[in-house]
């Protein structure tokens, strides 16, 4: 995911996190584990995340929506984090 602009990164990250959310074995801790993994993944890809822009309720709603196949909502939430 290196070299992608923030919008493309957000779409690809939303897809990846959506898939990870589905296969993760435990419901409790999913969000914390995924957010930690996502932060490391973003850093390795060269995207500094601004966690001041994180709305925990929106992120939770986005991941619930992604479970039903809606990756647009999490991409929007992620894009807000991936922009300075």
PyMOL Python script that loads the backbone (N, CA, C, O; Angstrom):
from pymol import cmd

cmd.read_pdbstr("""\
ATOM      1  N   UNK A   1       0.798  -1.187   0.000  1.00  0.00           N
ATOM      2  CA  UNK A   1       0.000   0.000   0.000  1.00  0.00           C
ATOM      3  C   UNK A   1       0.846   1.258   0.000  1.00  0.00           C
ATOM      4  O   UNK A   1       0.333   2.364   0.173  1.00  0.00           O
ATOM      5  N   UNK A   2       2.136   1.086  -0.194  1.00  0.00           N
ATOM      6  CA  UNK A   2       3.027   2.239  -0.240  1.00  0.00           C
ATOM      7  C   UNK A   2       2.817   3.019  -1.527  1.00  0.00           C
ATOM      8  O   UNK A   2       2.531   2.445  -2.578  1.00  0.00           O
ATOM      9  N   UNK A   3       2.962   4.331  -1.430  1.00  0.00           N
ATOM     10  CA  UNK A   3       2.892   5.191  -2.604  1.00  0.00           C
ATOM     11  C   UNK A   3       1.475   5.544  -3.044  1.00  0.00           C
ATOM     12  O   UNK A   3       1.301   6.188  -4.078  1.00  0.00           O
ATOM     13  N   UNK A   4       0.474   5.144  -2.296  1.00  0.00           N
ATOM     14  CA  UNK A   4      -0.914   5.450  -2.659  1.00  0.00           C
ATOM     15  C   UNK A   4      -1.325   6.788  -2.058  1.00  0.00           C
ATOM     16  O   UNK A   4      -0.893   7.143  -0.961  1.00  0.00           O
ATOM     17  N   UNK A   5      -2.162   7.528  -2.783  1.00  0.00           N
ATOM     18  CA  UNK A   5      -2.686   8.747  -2.170  1.00  0.00           C
ATOM     19  C   UNK A   5      -3.680   8.354  -1.076  1.00  0.00           C
ATOM     20  O   UNK A   5      -4.069   7.190  -0.972  1.00  0.00           O
ATOM     21  N   UNK A   6      -4.085   9.323  -0.270  1.00  0.00           N
ATOM     22  CA  UNK A   6      -4.902   9.043   0.919  1.00  0.00           C
ATOM     23  C   UNK A   6      -6.226   8.374   0.570  1.00  0.00           C
ATOM     24  O   UNK A   6      -6.670   7.485   1.296  1.00  0.00           O
ATOM     25  N   UNK A   7      -6.867   8.781  -0.526  1.00  0.00           N
ATOM     26  CA  UNK A   7      -8.165   8.200  -0.872  1.00  0.00           C
ATOM     27  C   UNK A   7      -8.049   6.743  -1.320  1.00  0.00           C
ATOM     28  O   UNK A   7      -8.851   5.900  -0.918  1.00  0.00           O
ATOM     29  N   UNK A   8      -7.059   6.454  -2.146  1.00  0.00           N
ATOM     30  CA  UNK A   8      -6.860   5.072  -2.607  1.00  0.00           C
ATOM     31  C   UNK A   8      -6.444   4.198  -1.428  1.00  0.00           C
ATOM     32  O   UNK A   8      -6.930   3.078  -1.271  1.00  0.00           O
ATOM     33  N   UNK A   9      -5.537   4.724  -0.598  1.00  0.00           N
ATOM     34  CA  UNK A   9      -5.137   3.990   0.600  1.00  0.00           C
ATOM     35  C   UNK A   9      -6.348   3.681   1.468  1.00  0.00           C
ATOM     36  O   UNK A   9      -6.488   2.559   1.956  1.00  0.00           O
ATOM     37  N   UNK A  10      -7.228   4.662   1.667  1.00  0.00           N
ATOM     38  CA  UNK A  10      -8.408   4.475   2.510  1.00  0.00           C
ATOM     39  C   UNK A  10      -9.317   3.385   1.949  1.00  0.00           C
ATOM     40  O   UNK A  10      -9.830   2.561   2.706  1.00  0.00           O
ATOM     41  N   UNK A  11      -9.522   3.372   0.642  1.00  0.00           N
ATOM     42  CA  UNK A  11     -10.380   2.339   0.035  1.00  0.00           C
ATOM     43  C   UNK A  11      -9.769   0.952   0.191  1.00  0.00           C
ATOM     44  O   UNK A  11     -10.464   0.001   0.548  1.00  0.00           O
ATOM     45  N   UNK A  12      -8.470   0.835  -0.077  1.00  0.00           N
ATOM     46  CA  UNK A  12      -7.818  -0.470   0.041  1.00  0.00           C
ATOM     47  C   UNK A  12      -7.745  -0.928   1.504  1.00  0.00           C
ATOM     48  O   UNK A  12      -7.935  -2.108   1.799  1.00  0.00           O
ATOM     49  N   UNK A  13      -7.472   0.002   2.405  1.00  0.00           N
ATOM     50  CA  UNK A  13      -7.428  -0.338   3.825  1.00  0.00           C
ATOM     51  C   UNK A  13      -8.814  -0.744   4.322  1.00  0.00           C
ATOM     52  O   UNK A  13      -8.933  -1.666   5.130  1.00  0.00           O
ATOM     53  N   UNK A  14      -9.856  -0.071   3.851  1.00  0.00           N
ATOM     54  CA  UNK A  14     -11.222  -0.428   4.245  1.00  0.00           C
ATOM     55  C   UNK A  14     -11.543  -1.848   3.814  1.00  0.00           C
ATOM     56  O   UNK A  14     -12.142  -2.610   4.573  1.00  0.00           O
ATOM     57  N   UNK A  15     -11.149  -2.207   2.600  1.00  0.00           N
ATOM     58  CA  UNK A  15     -11.393  -3.567   2.126  1.00  0.00           C
ATOM     59  C   UNK A  15     -10.636  -4.576   2.999  1.00  0.00           C
ATOM     60  O   UNK A  15     -11.200  -5.582   3.430  1.00  0.00           O
ATOM     61  N   UNK A  16      -9.368  -4.297   3.248  1.00  0.00           N
ATOM     62  CA  UNK A  16      -8.545  -5.207   4.036  1.00  0.00           C
ATOM     63  C   UNK A  16      -9.105  -5.365   5.449  1.00  0.00           C
ATOM     64  O   UNK A  16      -9.233  -6.484   5.948  1.00  0.00           O
ATOM     65  N   UNK A  17      -9.440  -4.236   6.098  1.00  0.00           N
ATOM     66  CA  UNK A  17      -9.971  -4.312   7.453  1.00  0.00           C
ATOM     67  C   UNK A  17     -11.335  -4.993   7.490  1.00  0.00           C
ATOM     68  O   UNK A  17     -11.664  -5.675   8.460  1.00  0.00           O
ATOM     69  N   UNK A  18     -12.124  -4.812   6.444  1.00  0.00           N
ATOM     70  CA  UNK A  18     -13.425  -5.485   6.366  1.00  0.00           C
ATOM     71  C   UNK A  18     -13.238  -6.991   6.327  1.00  0.00           C
ATOM     72  O   UNK A  18     -13.941  -7.726   7.021  1.00  0.00           O
ATOM     73  N   UNK A  19     -12.306  -7.449   5.527  1.00  0.00           N
ATOM     74  CA  UNK A  19     -12.019  -8.882   5.443  1.00  0.00           C
ATOM     75  C   UNK A  19     -11.464  -9.399   6.766  1.00  0.00           C
ATOM     76  O   UNK A  19     -11.844 -10.474   7.230  1.00  0.00           O
ATOM     77  N   UNK A  20     -10.573  -8.637   7.361  1.00  0.00           N
ATOM     78  CA  UNK A  20      -9.992  -9.024   8.640  1.00  0.00           C
ATOM     79  C   UNK A  20     -11.067  -9.100   9.716  1.00  0.00           C
ATOM     80  O   UNK A  20     -11.036  -9.991  10.566  1.00  0.00           O
ATOM     81  N   UNK A  21     -12.007  -8.179   9.683  1.00  0.00           N
ATOM     82  CA  UNK A  21     -13.102  -8.162  10.653  1.00  0.00           C
ATOM     83  C   UNK A  21     -13.933  -9.438  10.559  1.00  0.00           C
ATOM     84  O   UNK A  21     -14.366  -9.976  11.578  1.00  0.00           O
ATOM     85  N   UNK A  22     -14.153  -9.911   9.363  1.00  0.00           N
ATOM     86  CA  UNK A  22     -14.970 -11.112   9.167  1.00  0.00           C
ATOM     87  C   UNK A  22     -14.256 -12.366   9.655  1.00  0.00           C
ATOM     88  O   UNK A  22     -14.887 -13.246  10.242  1.00  0.00           O
ATOM     89  N   UNK A  23     -12.968 -12.458   9.423  1.00  0.00           N
ATOM     90  CA  UNK A  23     -12.262 -13.691   9.779  1.00  0.00           C
ATOM     91  C   UNK A  23     -11.738 -13.705  11.213  1.00  0.00           C
ATOM     92  O   UNK A  23     -11.353 -14.762  11.712  1.00  0.00           O
ATOM     93  N   UNK A  24     -11.716 -12.548  11.887  1.00  0.00           N
ATOM     94  CA  UNK A  24     -11.197 -12.498  13.251  1.00  0.00           C
ATOM     95  C   UNK A  24     -12.080 -13.353  14.152  1.00  0.00           C
ATOM     96  O   UNK A  24     -13.305 -13.231  14.135  1.00  0.00           O
ATOM     97  N   UNK A  25     -11.459 -14.200  14.920  1.00  0.00           N
ATOM     98  CA  UNK A  25     -12.195 -15.224  15.680  1.00  0.00           C
ATOM     99  C   UNK A  25     -12.993 -14.692  16.870  1.00  0.00           C
ATOM    100  O   UNK A  25     -13.967 -15.323  17.280  1.00  0.00           O
ATOM    101  N   UNK A  26     -12.612 -13.568  17.422  1.00  0.00           N
ATOM    102  CA  UNK A  26     -13.250 -13.102  18.651  1.00  0.00           C
ATOM    103  C   UNK A  26     -13.883 -11.737  18.449  1.00  0.00           C
ATOM    104  O   UNK A  26     -13.251 -10.841  17.890  1.00  0.00           O
ATOM    105  N   UNK A  27     -15.115 -11.566  18.892  1.00  0.00           N
ATOM    106  CA  UNK A  27     -15.795 -10.278  18.778  1.00  0.00           C
ATOM    107  C   UNK A  27     -15.205  -9.275  19.757  1.00  0.00           C
ATOM    108  O   UNK A  27     -14.932  -8.134  19.386  1.00  0.00           O
ATOM    109  N   UNK A  28     -15.007  -9.692  21.007  1.00  0.00           N
ATOM    110  CA  UNK A  28     -14.447  -8.794  22.013  1.00  0.00           C
ATOM    111  C   UNK A  28     -12.979  -8.567  21.696  1.00  0.00           C
ATOM    112  O   UNK A  28     -12.202  -9.515  21.584  1.00  0.00           O
ATOM    113  N   UNK A  29     -12.611  -7.314  21.556  1.00  0.00           N
ATOM    114  CA  UNK A  29     -11.222  -6.977  21.244  1.00  0.00           C
ATOM    115  C   UNK A  29     -10.956  -6.779  19.769  1.00  0.00           C
ATOM    116  O   UNK A  29      -9.870  -6.333  19.396  1.00  0.00           O
ATOM    117  N   UNK A  30     -11.918  -7.098  18.919  1.00  0.00           N
ATOM    118  CA  UNK A  30     -11.729  -6.907  17.478  1.00  0.00           C
ATOM    119  C   UNK A  30     -11.297  -5.485  17.145  1.00  0.00           C
ATOM    120  O   UNK A  30     -10.297  -5.273  16.459  1.00  0.00           O
ATOM    121  N   UNK A  31     -12.055  -4.520  17.635  1.00  0.00           N
ATOM    122  CA  UNK A  31     -11.774  -3.120  17.291  1.00  0.00           C
ATOM    123  C   UNK A  31     -10.406  -2.677  17.739  1.00  0.00           C
ATOM    124  O   UNK A  31      -9.680  -2.034  16.982  1.00  0.00           O
ATOM    125  N   UNK A  32     -10.046  -3.012  18.962  1.00  0.00           N
ATOM    126  CA  UNK A  32      -8.727  -2.619  19.475  1.00  0.00           C
ATOM    127  C   UNK A  32      -7.605  -3.290  18.697  1.00  0.00           C
ATOM    128  O   UNK A  32      -6.622  -2.646  18.333  1.00  0.00           O
ATOM    129  N   UNK A  33      -7.756  -4.588  18.444  1.00  0.00           N
ATOM    130  CA  UNK A  33      -6.724  -5.312  17.704  1.00  0.00           C
ATOM    131  C   UNK A  33      -6.603  -4.782  16.277  1.00  0.00           C
ATOM    132  O   UNK A  33      -5.496  -4.575  15.780  1.00  0.00           O
ATOM    133  N   UNK A  34      -7.729  -4.566  15.629  1.00  0.00           N
ATOM    134  CA  UNK A  34      -7.711  -4.081  14.251  1.00  0.00           C
ATOM    135  C   UNK A  34      -7.144  -2.674  14.158  1.00  0.00           C
ATOM    136  O   UNK A  34      -6.390  -2.373  13.232  1.00  0.00           O
ATOM    137  N   UNK A  35      -7.495  -1.807  15.103  1.00  0.00           N
ATOM    138  CA  UNK A  35      -6.990  -0.440  15.074  1.00  0.00           C
ATOM    139  C   UNK A  35      -5.474  -0.418  15.273  1.00  0.00           C
ATOM    140  O   UNK A  35      -4.769   0.347  14.614  1.00  0.00           O
ATOM    141  N   UNK A  36      -4.980  -1.249  16.172  1.00  0.00           N
ATOM    142  CA  UNK A  36      -3.530  -1.339  16.381  1.00  0.00           C
ATOM    143  C   UNK A  36      -2.828  -1.855  15.131  1.00  0.00           C
ATOM    144  O   UNK A  36      -1.816  -1.300  14.701  1.00  0.00           O
ATOM    145  N   UNK A  37      -3.369  -2.914  14.555  1.00  0.00           N
ATOM    146  CA  UNK A  37      -2.794  -3.462  13.332  1.00  0.00           C
ATOM    147  C   UNK A  37      -2.841  -2.425  12.214  1.00  0.00           C
ATOM    148  O   UNK A  37      -1.861  -2.237  11.494  1.00  0.00           O
ATOM    149  N   UNK A  38      -3.974  -1.760  12.072  1.00  0.00           N
ATOM    150  CA  UNK A  38      -4.145  -0.755  11.028  1.00  0.00           C
ATOM    151  C   UNK A  38      -3.131   0.376  11.179  1.00  0.00           C
ATOM    152  O   UNK A  38      -2.575   0.847  10.188  1.00  0.00           O
ATOM    153  N   UNK A  39      -2.889   0.813  12.419  1.00  0.00           N
ATOM    154  CA  UNK A  39      -1.927   1.890  12.653  1.00  0.00           C
ATOM    155  C   UNK A  39      -0.532   1.481  12.197  1.00  0.00           C
ATOM    156  O   UNK A  39       0.175   2.274  11.574  1.00  0.00           O
ATOM    157  N   UNK A  40      -0.133   0.255  12.503  1.00  0.00           N
ATOM    158  CA  UNK A  40       1.188  -0.241  12.084  1.00  0.00           C
ATOM    159  C   UNK A  40       1.232  -0.380  10.562  1.00  0.00           C
ATOM    160  O   UNK A  40       2.213   0.014   9.932  1.00  0.00           O
ATOM    161  N   UNK A  41       0.175  -0.938   9.971  1.00  0.00           N
ATOM    162  CA  UNK A  41       0.110  -1.100   8.517  1.00  0.00           C
ATOM    163  C   UNK A  41       0.210   0.256   7.818  1.00  0.00           C
ATOM    164  O   UNK A  41       0.944   0.405   6.842  1.00  0.00           O
ATOM    165  N   UNK A  42      -0.531   1.242   8.324  1.00  0.00           N
ATOM    166  CA  UNK A  42      -0.518   2.572   7.721  1.00  0.00           C
ATOM    167  C   UNK A  42       0.872   3.189   7.820  1.00  0.00           C
ATOM    168  O   UNK A  42       1.356   3.801   6.868  1.00  0.00           O
ATOM    169  N   UNK A  43       1.506   3.029   8.970  1.00  0.00           N
ATOM    170  CA  UNK A  43       2.842   3.580   9.158  1.00  0.00           C
ATOM    171  C   UNK A  43       3.835   2.959   8.181  1.00  0.00           C
ATOM    172  O   UNK A  43       4.640   3.670   7.579  1.00  0.00           O
ATOM    173  N   UNK A  44       3.785   1.643   8.021  1.00  0.00           N
ATOM    174  CA  UNK A  44       4.668   0.972   7.076  1.00  0.00           C
ATOM    175  C   UNK A  44       4.395   1.404   5.639  1.00  0.00           C
ATOM    176  O   UNK A  44       5.297   1.409   4.803  1.00  0.00           O
ATOM    177  N   UNK A  45       3.151   1.765   5.361  1.00  0.00           N
ATOM    178  CA  UNK A  45       2.784   2.205   4.012  1.00  0.00           C
ATOM    179  C   UNK A  45       3.091   3.687   3.790  1.00  0.00           C
ATOM    180  O   UNK A  45       2.919   4.202   2.686  1.00  0.00           O
ATOM    181  N   UNK A  46       3.547   4.370   4.847  1.00  0.00           N
ATOM    182  CA  UNK A  46       3.913   5.774   4.707  1.00  0.00           C
ATOM    183  C   UNK A  46       2.767   6.741   4.955  1.00  0.00           C
ATOM    184  O   UNK A  46       2.833   7.906   4.562  1.00  0.00           O
ATOM    185  N   UNK A  47       1.721   6.258   5.607  1.00  0.00           N
ATOM    186  CA  UNK A  47       0.572   7.115   5.925  1.00  0.00           C
ATOM    187  C   UNK A  47       0.515   7.321   7.429  1.00  0.00           C
ATOM    188  O   UNK A  47       0.244   6.390   8.188  1.00  0.00           O
ATOM    189  N   UNK A  48       0.768   8.530   7.841  1.00  0.00           N
ATOM    190  CA  UNK A  48       0.651   8.880   9.251  1.00  0.00           C
ATOM    191  C   UNK A  48      -0.825   9.098   9.555  1.00  0.00           C
ATOM    192  O   UNK A  48      -1.493   9.882   8.881  1.00  0.00           O
ATOM    193  N   UNK A  49      -1.323   8.418  10.550  1.00  0.00           N
ATOM    194  CA  UNK A  49      -2.729   8.561  10.915  1.00  0.00           C
ATOM    195  C   UNK A  49      -2.880   9.641  11.981  1.00  0.00           C
ATOM    196  O   UNK A  49      -2.073   9.741  12.905  1.00  0.00           O
ATOM    197  N   UNK A  50      -3.917  10.435  11.836  1.00  0.00           N
ATOM    198  CA  UNK A  50      -4.215  11.470  12.802  1.00  0.00           C
ATOM    199  C   UNK A  50      -5.360  10.976  13.676  1.00  0.00           C
ATOM    200  O   UNK A  50      -6.528  11.095  13.307  1.00  0.00           O
ATOM    201  N   UNK A  51      -5.023  10.428  14.821  1.00  0.00           N
ATOM    202  CA  UNK A  51      -6.033   9.841  15.695  1.00  0.00           C
ATOM    203  C   UNK A  51      -6.886  10.892  16.403  1.00  0.00           C
ATOM    204  O   UNK A  51      -7.874  10.553  17.055  1.00  0.00           O
ATOM    205  N   UNK A  52      -6.511  12.161  16.277  1.00  0.00           N
ATOM    206  CA  UNK A  52      -7.382  13.225  16.783  1.00  0.00           C
ATOM    207  C   UNK A  52      -8.680  13.267  15.971  1.00  0.00           C
ATOM    208  O   UNK A  52      -9.702  13.751  16.457  1.00  0.00           O
ATOM    209  N   UNK A  53      -8.638  12.761  14.742  1.00  0.00           N
ATOM    210  CA  UNK A  53      -9.820  12.720  13.878  1.00  0.00           C
ATOM    211  C   UNK A  53     -10.647  11.456  14.073  1.00  0.00           C
ATOM    212  O   UNK A  53     -11.656  11.269  13.394  1.00  0.00           O
ATOM    213  N   UNK A  54     -10.235  10.590  14.989  1.00  0.00           N
ATOM    214  CA  UNK A  54     -10.940   9.322  15.191  1.00  0.00           C
ATOM    215  C   UNK A  54     -12.214   9.528  16.001  1.00  0.00           C
ATOM    216  O   UNK A  54     -12.185  10.052  17.115  1.00  0.00           O
ATOM    217  N   UNK A  55     -13.314   9.112  15.425  1.00  0.00           N
ATOM    218  CA  UNK A  55     -14.604   9.078  16.129  1.00  0.00           C
ATOM    219  C   UNK A  55     -14.885   7.601  16.392  1.00  0.00           C
ATOM    220  O   UNK A  55     -15.270   6.875  15.476  1.00  0.00           O
ATOM    221  N   UNK A  56     -14.697   7.145  17.637  1.00  0.00           N
ATOM    222  CA  UNK A  56     -14.856   5.720  17.927  1.00  0.00           C
ATOM    223  C   UNK A  56     -16.224   5.159  17.534  1.00  0.00           C
ATOM    224  O   UNK A  56     -16.319   4.030  17.051  1.00  0.00           O
ATOM    225  N   UNK A  57     -17.273   5.942  17.741  1.00  0.00           N
ATOM    226  CA  UNK A  57     -18.610   5.464  17.369  1.00  0.00           C
ATOM    227  C   UNK A  57     -18.739   5.300  15.860  1.00  0.00           C
ATOM    228  O   UNK A  57     -19.325   4.329  15.383  1.00  0.00           O
ATOM    229  N   UNK A  58     -18.189   6.254  15.112  1.00  0.00           N
ATOM    230  CA  UNK A  58     -18.237   6.161  13.646  1.00  0.00           C
ATOM    231  C   UNK A  58     -17.426   4.964  13.161  1.00  0.00           C
ATOM    232  O   UNK A  58     -17.839   4.272  12.231  1.00  0.00           O
ATOM    233  N   UNK A  59     -16.267   4.714  13.788  1.00  0.00           N
ATOM    234  CA  UNK A  59     -15.435   3.578  13.392  1.00  0.00           C
ATOM    235  C   UNK A  59     -16.167   2.271  13.660  1.00  0.00           C
ATOM    236  O   UNK A  59     -16.150   1.367  12.826  1.00  0.00           O
ATOM    237  N   UNK A  60     -16.806   2.167  14.816  1.00  0.00           N
ATOM    238  CA  UNK A  60     -17.567   0.965  15.140  1.00  0.00           C
ATOM    239  C   UNK A  60     -18.706   0.772  14.137  1.00  0.00           C
ATOM    240  O   UNK A  60     -18.906  -0.329  13.624  1.00  0.00           O
ATOM    241  N   UNK A  61     -19.445   1.836  13.862  1.00  0.00           N
ATOM    242  CA  UNK A  61     -20.541   1.745  12.889  1.00  0.00           C
ATOM    243  C   UNK A  61     -20.017   1.367  11.505  1.00  0.00           C
ATOM    244  O   UNK A  61     -20.660   0.611  10.777  1.00  0.00           O
ATOM    245  N   UNK A  62     -18.852   1.897  11.149  1.00  0.00           N
ATOM    246  CA  UNK A  62     -18.258   1.595   9.844  1.00  0.00           C
ATOM    247  C   UNK A  62     -17.866   0.123   9.742  1.00  0.00           C
ATOM    248  O   UNK A  62     -18.059  -0.506   8.701  1.00  0.00           O
ATOM    249  N   UNK A  63     -17.314  -0.422  10.828  1.00  0.00           N
ATOM    250  CA  UNK A  63     -16.920  -1.829  10.787  1.00  0.00           C
ATOM    251  C   UNK A  63     -18.140  -2.740  10.784  1.00  0.00           C
ATOM    252  O   UNK A  63     -18.110  -3.811  10.178  1.00  0.00           O
ATOM    253  N   UNK A  64     -19.204  -2.332  11.449  1.00  0.00           N
ATOM    254  CA  UNK A  64     -20.449  -3.100  11.395  1.00  0.00           C
ATOM    255  C   UNK A  64     -20.999  -3.068   9.970  1.00  0.00           C
ATOM    256  O   UNK A  64     -21.444  -4.091   9.450  1.00  0.00           O
ATOM    257  N   UNK A  65     -20.969  -1.901   9.345  1.00  0.00           N
ATOM    258  CA  UNK A  65     -21.439  -1.773   7.962  1.00  0.00           C
ATOM    259  C   UNK A  65     -20.585  -2.618   7.020  1.00  0.00           C
ATOM    260  O   UNK A  65     -21.098  -3.212   6.072  1.00  0.00           O
ATOM    261  N   UNK A  66     -19.281  -2.669   7.286  1.00  0.00           N
ATOM    262  CA  UNK A  66     -18.389  -3.447   6.416  1.00  0.00           C
ATOM    263  C   UNK A  66     -18.695  -4.935   6.507  1.00  0.00           C
ATOM    264  O   UNK A  66     -18.515  -5.674   5.538  1.00  0.00           O
ATOM    265  N   UNK A  67     -19.156  -5.370   7.670  1.00  0.00           N
ATOM    266  CA  UNK A  67     -19.510  -6.774   7.841  1.00  0.00           C
ATOM    267  C   UNK A  67     -20.648  -7.157   6.898  1.00  0.00           C
ATOM    268  O   UNK A  67     -20.763  -8.308   6.476  1.00  0.00           O
ATOM    269  N   UNK A  68     -21.491  -6.167   6.575  1.00  0.00           N
ATOM    270  CA  UNK A  68     -22.602  -6.374   5.646  1.00  0.00           C
ATOM    271  C   UNK A  68     -22.230  -6.023   4.202  1.00  0.00           C
ATOM    272  O   UNK A  68     -23.099  -5.965   3.333  1.00  0.00           O
ATOM    273  N   UNK A  69     -20.939  -5.790   3.949  1.00  0.00           N
ATOM    274  CA  UNK A  69     -20.478  -5.555   2.583  1.00  0.00           C
ATOM    275  C   UNK A  69     -20.337  -4.096   2.184  1.00  0.00           C
ATOM    276  O   UNK A  69     -19.973  -3.814   1.043  1.00  0.00           O
ATOM    277  N   UNK A  70     -20.612  -3.161   3.080  1.00  0.00           N
ATOM    278  CA  UNK A  70     -20.493  -1.741   2.770  1.00  0.00           C
ATOM    279  C   UNK A  70     -19.092  -1.276   3.134  1.00  0.00           C
ATOM    280  O   UNK A  70     -18.805  -1.046   4.308  1.00  0.00           O
ATOM    281  N   UNK A  71     -18.220  -1.136   2.151  1.00  0.00           N
ATOM    282  CA  UNK A  71     -16.855  -0.683   2.405  1.00  0.00           C
ATOM    283  C   UNK A  71     -16.699   0.821   2.194  1.00  0.00           C
ATOM    284  O   UNK A  71     -15.637   1.375   2.480  1.00  0.00           O
ATOM    285  N   UNK A  72     -17.742   1.490   1.697  1.00  0.00           N
ATOM    286  CA  UNK A  72     -17.668   2.937   1.492  1.00  0.00           C
ATOM    287  C   UNK A  72     -17.603   3.688   2.818  1.00  0.00           C
ATOM    288  O   UNK A  72     -16.837   4.641   2.966  1.00  0.00           O
ATOM    289  N   UNK A  73     -18.415   3.249   3.781  1.00  0.00           N
ATOM    290  CA  UNK A  73     -18.441   3.920   5.082  1.00  0.00           C
ATOM    291  C   UNK A  73     -17.078   3.819   5.774  1.00  0.00           C
ATOM    292  O   UNK A  73     -16.547   4.845   6.199  1.00  0.00           O
ATOM    293  N   UNK A  74     -16.489   2.619   5.905  1.00  0.00           N
ATOM    294  CA  UNK A  74     -15.173   2.583   6.549  1.00  0.00           C
ATOM    295  C   UNK A  74     -14.107   3.340   5.750  1.00  0.00           C
ATOM    296  O   UNK A  74     -13.187   3.902   6.344  1.00  0.00           O
ATOM    297  N   UNK A  75     -14.209   3.365   4.438  1.00  0.00           N
ATOM    298  CA  UNK A  75     -13.237   4.119   3.634  1.00  0.00           C
ATOM    299  C   UNK A  75     -13.320   5.597   3.964  1.00  0.00           C
ATOM    300  O   UNK A  75     -12.295   6.277   4.016  1.00  0.00           O
ATOM    301  N   UNK A  76     -14.518   6.104   4.187  1.00  0.00           N
ATOM    302  CA  UNK A  76     -14.688   7.519   4.548  1.00  0.00           C
ATOM    303  C   UNK A  76     -14.083   7.801   5.920  1.00  0.00           C
ATOM    304  O   UNK A  76     -13.409   8.813   6.108  1.00  0.00           O
ATOM    305  N   UNK A  77     -14.323   6.916   6.864  1.00  0.00           N
ATOM    306  CA  UNK A  77     -13.780   7.085   8.216  1.00  0.00           C
ATOM    307  C   UNK A  77     -12.247   7.018   8.181  1.00  0.00           C
ATOM    308  O   UNK A  77     -11.570   7.816   8.829  1.00  0.00           O
ATOM    309  N   UNK A  78     -11.718   6.075   7.430  1.00  0.00           N
ATOM    310  CA  UNK A  78     -10.262   5.908   7.321  1.00  0.00           C
ATOM    311  C   UNK A  78      -9.626   7.107   6.627  1.00  0.00           C
ATOM    312  O   UNK A  78      -8.554   7.559   7.027  1.00  0.00           O
ATOM    313  N   UNK A  79     -10.278   7.620   5.595  1.00  0.00           N
ATOM    314  CA  UNK A  79      -9.751   8.769   4.865  1.00  0.00           C
ATOM    315  C   UNK A  79      -9.567   9.970   5.801  1.00  0.00           C
ATOM    316  O   UNK A  79      -8.614  10.733   5.645  1.00  0.00           O
ATOM    317  N   UNK A  80     -10.466  10.141   6.767  1.00  0.00           N
ATOM    318  CA  UNK A  80     -10.336  11.237   7.725  1.00  0.00           C
ATOM    319  C   UNK A  80      -9.116  11.057   8.616  1.00  0.00           C
ATOM    320  O   UNK A  80      -8.516  12.033   9.066  1.00  0.00           O
ATOM    321  N   UNK A  81      -8.753   9.801   8.869  1.00  0.00           N
ATOM    322  CA  UNK A  81      -7.570   9.530   9.695  1.00  0.00           C
ATOM    323  C   UNK A  81      -6.276   9.671   8.912  1.00  0.00           C
ATOM    324  O   UNK A  81      -5.242  10.038   9.471  1.00  0.00           O
ATOM    325  N   UNK A  82      -6.334   9.381   7.622  1.00  0.00           N
ATOM    326  CA  UNK A  82      -5.127   9.332   6.797  1.00  0.00           C
ATOM    327  C   UNK A  82      -4.751  10.692   6.223  1.00  0.00           C
ATOM    328  O   UNK A  82      -3.736  10.823   5.540  1.00  0.00           O
ATOM    329  N   UNK A  83      -5.552  11.683   6.493  1.00  0.00           N
ATOM    330  CA  UNK A  83      -5.233  13.031   6.009  1.00  0.00           C
ATOM    331  C   UNK A  83      -4.678  13.852   7.162  1.00  0.00           C
ATOM    332  O   UNK A  83      -5.104  13.703   8.307  1.00  0.00           O
ATOM    333  N   UNK A  84      -3.723  14.720   6.850  1.00  0.00           N
ATOM    334  CA  UNK A  84      -3.132  15.556   7.917  1.00  0.00           C
ATOM    335  C   UNK A  84      -4.150  16.506   8.524  1.00  0.00           C
ATOM    336  O   UNK A  84      -3.816  17.273   9.427  1.00  0.00           O
TER     337      UNK A  84
END
""", "prot")
cmd.dss("prot")
cmd.show_as("cartoon", "prot")
cmd.util.cbc("prot")
cmd.orient("prot")
